[in-house]
Amino acid sequence: EYDESPVGPYLEYVSMGALVSKRGTVGQWGSRLYVSNAEAERACVRVWGVPATAAAIEFEEGGGALCVERPPESAAAPQIEVSGW
């Protein structure tokens, strides 16, 4: 969740594809990047060279654990819901 950015506030969801290791440090490799508006989608490509997809992203607070209630699907306008945020 970005409260401030050059394109204004937006939400981001990354589908993680793999764990990676380099020089003893472990990280995660994202396979797909989703953002909540078209301006952020364009900025991801322009600034970072990373393709992004605009999606309806909803983070719901509360709950005992972080859970993806509705993962992205192969649709023109994916909808993503994460609870326990």
Secondary structure, 3 states (H helix, E strand, C coil): CECCCCCCCECEEEEEEEEEEECCEEEEEEEEEEECCHHHHHHHHHHHCCCCEECEEEEECCCCCCEEEECCCCCCCCEEEEECC
